[in-house]
Amino acid sequence: MHIDKNSPVPAYCQLKNLILEKINSGEYSAGSPIPSERELSETLNISRMTVRQALNQLTSEGILYRVQGKGTFVSNAKIEQRNIMSFSETVAKRGMIPSTKVLKFERIKPSDDIRNVLMLAENEFVYDLKRLRLANNIPVAIEESYIPERHCPNLERFDLQQSLYKILREEYHHNIAYADNLVEAAKASAESKKLLEIPGSVPVLRIYIQYYTDSGIKLYYEESVYRSDNYKYSIRIFSNNIE
């Protein structure tokens, strides 16, 4: 690696690009450590402050992550969710193998919050389905879905390790047309850290989704926790043409 001190490009940007090149070439593979601040500073003859600035940017972008007392590591390539496609379909399109572990499945009376979101009567039940989602056996997300029994009676008949979208579409003839999403960054809970095998202080994405069918039915509600170091959510925002 070489830093051109006569270049108009700041040294920290040059270092950032050099590290990205090594990641893209496979020299720095996912999960592997990169050289320490001291090593990079001495090798490239630049200040540790410059090195730290480059590493901080790469860490904030989720390309690197830090483990206290151990160093800085390369994050896994992120799975990008760009539309209403299911997790299984999204992962498969990346050439990875999706899999699921069912953590909980119960027929319950929903909380007031869930009942209000789904506009249910007080005597109605929902299925509470909590699943761990994996890509190439790497934990990526915890999804908890609340599915009104009236929309999907006898849901327990099906293998819930497979795509829920597929079950809803093929077995219940519900076509999901759109979804309302709320996305926020958060600290991982102890449960999330354990299930998702989250290293260090990597934050999570909390995503709250209300799914609607093409006939306007509020089909189900989902609360998910995703690892921010290997998942990103892409959103297109349209103008209201307000001048």
Phi, psi and omega per residue, in radians:
M1 nan 2.577 -3.109
H2 -2.510 2.384 3.056
I3 -1.898 2.159 3.123
D4 -1.560 1.834 -3.075
K5 -1.309 -0.158 3.080
N6 -1.640 -0.070 -3.114
S7 -1.305 2.544 3.046
P8 -1.235 -0.238 3.112
V9 -1.369 2.174 -3.122
P10 -0.951 2.591 -3.077
A11 -1.050 -0.661 -3.119
Y12 -1.165 -0.573 3.080
C13 -1.205 -0.679 3.093
Q14 -1.082 -0.776 3.141
L15 -1.120 -0.750 3.114
K16 -0.997 -0.790 -3.138
N17 -1.170 -0.645 3.102
L18 -1.095 -0.747 3.128
I19 -1.145 -0.731 3.110
L20 -1.066 -0.694 3.106
E21 -1.070 -0.722 -3.127
K22 -1.223 -0.576 3.067
I23 -1.190 -0.808 -3.106
N24 -1.163 -0.511 3.134
S25 -1.412 -0.239 -3.122
G26 1.624 -0.047 3.130
E27 -1.136 -0.700 2.984
Y28 -1.808 1.765 -3.066
S29 -1.540 2.841 -3.138
A30 -0.995 2.300 3.131
G31 1.529 -0.163 -3.104
S32 -1.568 2.643 3.122
P33 -1.361 2.628 2.985
I34 -1.768 2.891 3.133
P35 -1.001 2.644 -3.115
S36 -1.212 2.904 3.077
E37 -0.974 -0.766 -3.117
R38 -1.096 -0.785 -3.131
E39 -1.095 -0.774 -3.137
L40 -1.153 -0.698 3.134
S41 -1.088 -0.791 -3.103
E42 -1.266 -0.699 -3.112
T43 -1.154 -0.698 -3.038
L44 -1.717 -0.067 3.135
N45 1.012 0.843 3.056
I46 -2.272 2.870 -3.083
S47 -1.268 2.711 3.092
R48 -1.162 -0.489 3.093
M49 -1.113 -0.694 3.103
T50 -1.141 -0.760 3.103
V51 -1.063 -0.793 -3.096
R52 -1.095 -0.649 3.134
Q53 -1.106 -0.742 3.119
A54 -1.147 -0.769 -3.119
L55 -1.193 -0.623 3.109
N56 -1.103 -0.717 3.126
Q57 -1.144 -0.772 -3.141
L58 -1.144 -0.577 3.109
T59 -1.240 -0.749 3.136
S60 -1.139 -0.459 3.112
E61 -1.504 -0.034 3.099
G62 1.431 0.120 -3.119
I63 -1.413 -0.581 3.044
L64 -2.113 2.811 2.991
Y65 -2.482 2.684 -3.092
R66 -1.898 2.507 2.998
V67 -2.116 2.078 -3.048
Q68 -1.009 2.244 3.114
G69 1.451 -0.102 -3.095
K70 -2.084 -0.576 3.112
G71 2.291 -2.839 -3.103
T72 -1.988 2.353 -3.007
F73 -2.218 2.800 3.119
V74 -1.474 2.251 3.111
S75 -1.300 2.795 3.003
N76 -1.174 2.634 3.041
A77 -1.039 2.355 -3.026
K78 -1.402 2.473 2.982
I79 -1.456 2.218 -3.089
E80 -1.864 2.163 3.076
Q81 -1.687 2.026 -3.067
R82 -1.970 -0.258 -3.098
N83 -2.630 -2.851 -3.043
I84 -1.464 0.168 3.091
M85 -0.991 2.532 -3.133
S86 -1.195 2.827 3.094
F87 -0.984 -0.806 -3.112
S88 -1.033 -0.766 3.140
E89 -1.184 -0.711 3.139
T90 -1.062 -0.807 -3.125
V91 -1.161 -0.755 -3.130
A92 -1.074 -0.650 3.135
K93 -1.154 -0.396 3.069
R94 -1.457 0.044 -3.124
G95 1.385 0.291 -3.137
M96 -1.866 2.886 -3.105
I97 -1.794 2.019 3.113
P98 -1.418 2.581 3.032
S99 -2.622 2.869 -3.023
T100 -2.485 2.451 2.972
K101 -2.056 2.178 3.106
V102 -1.397 2.063 -3.128
L103 -1.585 -0.539 -3.120
K104 -2.779 2.444 2.989
F105 -2.556 1.998 -3.085
E106 -2.472 2.623 2.976
R107 -1.698 2.022 -2.991
I108 -2.319 2.843 2.887
K109 -1.471 2.173 -3.035
P110 -1.269 2.794 3.012
S111 -1.152 2.901 3.118
D112 -1.039 -0.685 -3.129
D113 -1.088 -0.822 -3.124
I114 -1.167 -0.716 3.134
R115 -1.075 -0.695 3.129
N116 -1.203 -0.702 3.121
V117 -1.060 -0.734 -3.081
L118 -1.594 -0.011 3.118
M119 0.968 0.952 -3.109
L120 -1.810 2.680 3.024
A121 -1.315 2.820 -3.058
E122 -1.110 -0.463 -3.095
N123 -1.616 0.120 -3.102
E124 -1.559 2.638 3.130
F125 -1.923 2.752 3.014
V126 -2.253 2.783 2.961
Y127 -1.618 2.228 3.088
D128 -1.772 1.848 -3.073
L129 -2.004 2.014 3.134
K130 -2.018 2.202 -3.039
R131 -2.374 2.584 3.002
L132 -1.723 2.160 -3.113
R133 -1.817 2.379 -3.068
L134 -2.254 2.663 3.028
A135 -2.234 2.077 -3.032
N136 0.920 0.711 3.113
N137 1.175 0.205 3.064
I138 -1.725 2.143 3.142
P139 -1.090 2.280 -3.102
V140 -2.077 -0.670 -3.002
A141 -2.635 2.686 2.928
I142 -2.007 2.139 -3.124
E143 -2.065 2.261 3.039
E144 -2.095 2.014 -3.065
S145 -1.915 2.436 3.093
Y146 -2.027 1.902 -2.970
I147 -2.018 2.009 -3.130
P148 -1.020 2.292 -3.122
E149 -1.037 -0.588 -3.085
R150 -1.151 -0.447 3.112
H151 -1.475 -0.459 -3.051
C152 -2.452 1.140 -3.122
P153 -1.069 2.532 3.107
N154 1.026 0.708 -3.136
L155 -1.095 -0.408 -3.130
E156 -1.115 -0.219 3.136
R157 -1.171 -0.367 -2.942
F158 -1.829 2.757 3.090
D159 -1.368 1.848 -3.045
L160 -1.476 0.147 2.964
Q161 -1.425 -0.287 3.101
Q162 -1.518 -3.132 -3.093
S163 -1.100 2.161 3.076
L164 -1.148 -0.668 3.086
Y165 -0.943 -0.789 -3.085
K166 -1.126 -0.717 3.108
I167 -1.106 -0.810 -3.126
L168 -1.083 -0.679 -3.100
R169 -1.327 -0.845 -3.001
E170 -1.500 -0.561 -3.070
E171 -1.693 -0.559 -3.100
Y172 -1.980 -0.065 3.078
H173 1.043 0.642 3.035
H174 -1.737 2.150 3.090
N175 -1.834 2.023 -3.136
I176 -1.322 2.112 -3.070
A177 -1.709 -0.663 -3.125
Y178 -2.797 2.985 -3.109
A179 -2.573 2.476 2.993
D180 -1.626 2.253 -3.058
N181 -2.135 2.437 2.956
L182 -2.192 2.154 -3.070
V183 -2.115 2.325 3.091
E184 -2.529 2.624 3.043
A185 -1.482 2.564 -3.102
A186 -2.698 2.832 2.999
K187 -1.352 2.494 -3.136
A188 -1.276 2.393 3.029
S189 -1.292 2.957 3.106
A190 -1.056 -0.704 3.125
E191 -1.124 -0.785 -3.137
S192 -1.096 -0.736 3.131
K193 -1.038 -0.724 -3.100
K194 -1.229 -0.876 -3.062
L195 -1.196 -0.661 -3.086
L196 -1.614 -0.011 3.125
E197 0.924 0.859 -3.049
I198 -1.357 2.198 3.125
P199 -1.451 2.523 3.012
G200 0.940 -2.326 -3.078
S201 -1.899 0.521 3.139
V202 -1.057 2.211 3.129
P203 -1.323 3.004 3.097
V204 -2.087 2.825 2.962
L205 -1.773 2.194 3.015
R206 -1.753 2.200 -3.083
I207 -2.181 2.201 3.130
Y208 -1.956 2.137 -3.000
I209 -2.274 2.301 2.991
Q210 -1.937 2.079 -3.081
Y211 -1.686 2.420 3.131
Y212 -2.151 2.535 3.061
T213 -1.510 2.983 3.113
D214 -1.175 -0.230 3.075
S215 -1.717 0.122 3.061
G216 1.542 0.135 3.120
I217 -1.300 2.374 2.967
K218 -1.357 1.690 -2.939
L219 -1.298 -0.889 3.082
Y220 -2.851 2.910 -3.106
Y221 -2.130 2.493 -3.068
E222 -2.407 2.424 3.011
E223 -2.073 2.135 -3.051
S224 -2.185 2.662 3.023
V225 -2.197 2.126 -3.120
Y226 -2.052 2.533 3.001
R227 -1.186 2.179 -3.111
S228 -1.311 -0.286 -3.112
D229 -1.479 -0.146 3.077
N230 -2.423 0.336 3.109
Y231 -2.575 2.406 3.042
K232 -2.412 2.626 -3.032
Y233 -2.046 2.028 -3.078
S234 -1.744 2.229 -3.068
I235 -2.193 2.318 3.022
R236 -1.748 2.233 -3.131
I237 -1.949 2.269 -3.092
F238 -1.761 2.559 3.075
S239 -1.329 2.594 3.029
N240 -1.542 0.114 -3.117
N241 1.026 0.628 3.106
I242 -1.566 2.229 -3.122
E243 -1.581 nan nan
